[in-house]
Amino acid sequence: MIINEQTTLKIERFLGKVFQKFPADDESGVMTDIHIKAIQDSGELLAFDDDEKEITRCVVDQWIENKDDDFYPQVAHVLRDAIISAKDKAENLGIMKPYSFVLENDDNEHVSELHVVDDDTVIIGGDLMQGLDKELDDLLEHLFDE
């Protein structure tokens, strides 16, 4: 997916509204992650907190009725790049650390960890728990064999 300038600007504004909702301050009392939902058919991009309260939304015209099979990996890449571009703001929100930006599909299913922020650690991209199921299965199999 080649992203046009209009899409880039919409995503930057979208993230800007998220950053405005949680301004950096000395007393980070809010405990939440930022859940970003991309809806493939309508092109909607929505942000929610952990309590499913909507933070902001927009429509990305370029994504309306997108039928690509790899839509979500492409969106994850685009959002990850936008978050990295606004790294100073994204990593200094008025939210208790650690917090993360999580991409979800239109069924509220986890798609990807976009960005994780902790006091001393920042994890950008990739899924933190990738391969965990297999590792747990292997561990259980090993334990049962003994």
N, C-alpha and C positions, 0 to 999 in steps of 0.2 A: 504494500500500500504506500503510495507516494502521497505525502501530506502536503496540502496546499497551504498558502499563507493564511487564509481565512480560518482554517482548522487550527493552525498553530496559535493564532490570536485568541480564538475562543477558548482553547485549553488553558492558555496563560491567564485569561480573565477568570475562568472557572477556578483555577488554583488560587488566584489572588483573592477571590471571595472566601475560600476556605481559610487562607492565611489571616484575613481580616477577622474572621469569626473567633480565632484563637490567637490574639496578639501576644507577643512575647512580653512577659513581665517576671518579676522576681518570685511571685507566689503562684506557681502552677498548681492550681487546685483541681483542675478538670482531669479526669482519668478516662481516656477514650482512645480509640483508634479512628482513623479516617477510612470509611468504607466507600469506595468509588464503584458505582454500578454503571456499566455500559450496556445499552439496549440496542441490539443489532438491527432490529426492524425499524425502530423509530429514530435512531440516531441520538437518543437522549443520553446524557451523561449526568449522573446524579451523585451527590456526596451526602453521606449520613454519618452520624456518630454511633457509638455502641448501643444507644437506646433507640436507634432507628429514627431519630429526629433528623429531618432533612436540613442540610446546611445550605446547599445551593444546587442549581441544575442549569443545564443549557442543552441546546440541540446542535449537534455537529452535522451540518447538512451533508458533508461528504460521506457520513456513515449511514445515512438513511437507506434502508432496504439493502444494506450490504449483505451479500450472500457468500462471502469468502469463508471457506472452512477454517482458515486460520485467523479469523477476525480477532479473537481475544488475545492471542499471542502478539498480533500486530498492535492492537490497542495498548497492551501492556508495555510494549517497547516505546511507543509514542509517549505515554504517560510517564514512564520512568525517565525518559530523556527530559521531559518538561519539568519534572520534580528536581532532577539533577541541575538543570539550568537555574532553578530558584532555590538551590541548596541552602543558602544562608537563611532564608525565610522558613523553608520546610523543616529545618533542623532546630529551629528556635521558637517553636510555637508555645503558647501558654498551656501546654498539656504535660501532665506528669510523664516522665520517661520511665520505661521505654514505651514508645508508641510506633505505630506503623501505618502506612498507606496500603490498603488492600484492594485489589480489583476483584469484583464479583460480576457474575453474569446476570441476565434478567430474571433468573430463578433464585437469586440470592445465594448462589453457590460460589464458593471460593475458587478463583481462577489463578491468582498470583499475588505474592508479596511484592509490592512495587518498591518499597523503601522502608527500612526499619531504623529507628533512631533510638539510641541509648546514650547515657552520659559519656561513655568512653568509646562506644562502638557504633559504627554506622554500617548497616548492611544494605547494599544497593543491588536490587535485582535478584532473580532466581527465587526458588521456593526454599524456605528454611527447612522444611520437613521432607524434602524430596527424597524418596527411597526409604522413608521411615517404616512404612508398612512391611517391606521386604526384610528390613533389619529386625523388626519385631517378630516376624514369622520365623526367621532363622534362629533367633534367640529362643523362642518357645519350642521349636523343634529340637534344638540342642538340649534344652532343659528336660523335655519329655524323654529323650533318648537316654538320659542318665538315670 
